[in-house]
């Protein structure tokens, strides 16, 4: 897979199991002691190729992704890559993420990783979801994007939903800043649709969230849900075998499958938030 000159170096999958195990085992104590990280349902990660779909929290430091990746690698003995789609700005600043499974978040790289038979983790909500205001933290939107659904339908891939609570309490988003992102050209130049106002450590209140925050020690709870066969669900809806033309010509199929996935995630997220007595403390 070739990477163009304008792409960050190392944006192809270059999974290093030895390096990954070292990093995961080094970070495990931090995740358990500082964030009191808890991952449920690890047995739901399928042994076949899958799309892992997660809600996106935590701004520039979505530590829940570390918990998800750690759970995956502990389950499969650090021998099964999990490619994670990563924004190009992150790839440029921290190219070593590539050795952990980070891959440039665009369609050609995703297609190449899937063609190679690897599983992929996607945050469909992107920056729009991870910088949603604090009072919207209990809502799963997945960016209202259906691209991952179409990938699963075309390739007959299981979708494995993962939900997490806590990371949106490690800092506080006061305003998403989509309007400002448009006016400043950030959407066009940096592929980001937000320029938020956030509050937290170490800067107090600041605009832009260009630098990562120092996360507050909120309790992190992650749950891996049972995989969903959206291809079978679509065939049940149609009452006949699904064809490639159906995926392109009948948008209701993708939208119905999207709502199936999102609604299951929302119900699980509601349940996890109902367990929390206090923000940050859990």
Residue pairs with C-beta under 8 A, 6 or more apart in sequence:
1 12
1 108
1 109
1 112
3 9
3 11
3 12
3 104
3 109
7 88
7 104
8 88
8 91
8 92
8 95
8 104
9 95
10 91
10 95
10 98
10 99
11 88
11 91
11 98
11 103
11 104
11 109
12 98
12 103
12 104
12 109
12 112
13 81
13 83
13 98
13 101
13 103
13 109
13 112
13 113
13 116
13 118
14 98
14 99
15 81
15 83
15 99
15 100
15 101
16 99
16 100
17 78
17 79
18 78
19 99
19 100
20 73
20 78
20 99
20 100
20 101
21 73
21 78
23 100
24 69
24 70
24 73
24 74
24 78
27 66
27 70
28 70
31 37
31 63
31 66
31 67
31 70
31 220
34 217
35 63
35 67
35 166
35 215
35 217
35 218
35 219
35 220
36 217
36 219
36 220
36 282
37 67
37 220
37 221
37 222
38 219
38 220
38 221
38 222
39 67
39 68
39 70
39 71
39 222
39 223
39 224
40 221
40 222
40 223
40 224
41 223
41 224
41 225
41 226
42 71
42 74
42 75
42 224
43 75
43 224
44 160
44 224
44 225
44 226
44 227
45 52
45 71
45 72
45 75
45 76
45 160
45 224
46 158
46 160
46 227
48 158
49 114
49 117
49 118
49 119
49 157
49 158
50 119
50 157
50 158
50 159
50 160
50 227
51 119
51 120
51 121
51 122
51 148
51 151
51 152
51 157
51 158
51 159
51 160
52 68
52 72
52 82
52 119
52 120
52 121
52 122
52 160
52 162
53 121
53 122
53 124
53 142
53 148
53 159
53 160
53 161
53 162
53 261
53 265
54 64
54 65
54 68
54 121
54 122
54 123
54 161
54 162
54 163
54 164
55 123
55 125
55 129
55 140
55 142
55 162
55 163
55 164
55 265
55 269
56 62
56 123
56 124
56 125
56 126
56 129
56 130
57 64
57 129
57 130
57 137
57 164
57 165
57 166
57 167
57 168
58 64
58 65
58 130
58 167
58 168
58 170
58 171
58 215
59 130
59 131
59 170
59 171
59 173
59 196
59 198
59 209
59 212
59 213
60 209
60 211
60 212
60 213
61 170
61 212
61 213
61 215
62 123
62 130
62 167
63 167
63 170
63 215
63 220
64 164
64 166
64 167
64 220
64 222
65 84
65 121
65 123
67 164
67 220
67 222
68 121
68 162
68 164
68 222
68 224
69 82
69 84
69 100
69 101
69 121
71 222
71 224
72 80
72 82
73 80
73 82
80 119
81 101
81 118
81 119
82 101
82 118
82 119
82 120
82 121
83 101
83 102
83 103
83 110
83 113
83 118
83 119
83 120
83 121
84 97
84 100
84 101
84 102
84 103
84 120
84 121
85 103
85 104
85 105
85 109
85 110
85 120
85 121
85 122
85 123
86 97
86 102
86 103
86 104
86 105
87 105
87 126
87 127
87 191
87 192
88 104
88 105
88 106
88 191
89 190
89 191
89 192
90 97
90 102
91 97
91 98
91 102
91 104
103 109
103 110
103 113
103 120
107 147
110 120
110 122
110 151
113 120
114 120
114 151
114 155
114 157
122 148
123 129
123 130
124 142
124 143
124 145
124 147
124 148
125 140
125 141
125 142
125 143
125 145
126 143
126 145
126 193
127 192
127 193
127 194
128 141
128 143
128 176
128 178
128 193
128 194
129 141
129 142
129 143
131 173
131 176
131 177
131 194
131 196
131 198
131 209
132 139
132 141
132 168
132 173
132 176
133 173
133 174
133 175
133 176
134 168
134 169
134 172
134 173
134 174
137 168
137 169
138 269
138 270
138 273
139 266
140 163
140 262
140 265
140 266
140 269
141 262
142 258
142 261
142 262
142 265
146 251
146 254
146 255
146 257
146 258
148 159
149 159
149 230
149 254
149 257
149 258
149 261
150 247
150 254
151 157
152 158
152 159
152 230
152 231
152 257
153 230
153 231
153 234
153 242
153 247
153 253
153 254
153 257
154 244
154 247
156 231
157 231
158 227
158 228
158 229
159 227
159 228
159 230
159 261
160 224
160 225
160 227
160 228
161 224
161 225
161 228
161 261
161 264
161 265
161 268
162 222
162 223
162 224
162 225
163 222
163 223
163 225
163 265
163 268
163 269
163 272
164 220
164 221
164 222
164 223
164 272
165 220
165 221
165 269
165 272
165 273
165 276
166 218
166 219
166 220
166 221
166 282
167 215
167 218
167 220
169 216
169 218
169 279
169 280
170 200
170 213
170 215
170 216
170 217
170 218
171 198
171 199
171 200
171 201
171 213
171 215
171 216
172 198
172 199
172 200
173 196
173 197
173 198
174 196
174 197
174 198
174 199
174 205
175 196
175 197
176 194
176 196
177 194
177 195
177 196
177 197
177 207
178 193
178 194
178 195
180 186
180 195
181 187
181 192
181 193
181 194
181 195
182 193
184 195
186 192
186 193
186 194
186 195
187 193
195 207
195 208
196 207
196 208
196 209
197 205
197 206
197 207
198 205
198 206
198 209
198 213
199 205
200 213
200 214
200 215
200 216
201 213
201 214
201 215
201 216
202 213
202 214
203 211
203 213
216 280
217 280
218 279
218 280
218 281
218 282
219 276
219 280
219 281
219 282
221 272
221 275
221 282
223 268
223 272
225 264
225 265
225 268
228 260
228 261
228 264
230 257
230 260
230 261
231 242
233 256
233 257
233 260
234 242
234 246
234 253
234 256
234 257
235 241
235 242
237 253
237 256
238 246
238 253
242 253
246 253
247 253
247 254
276 282
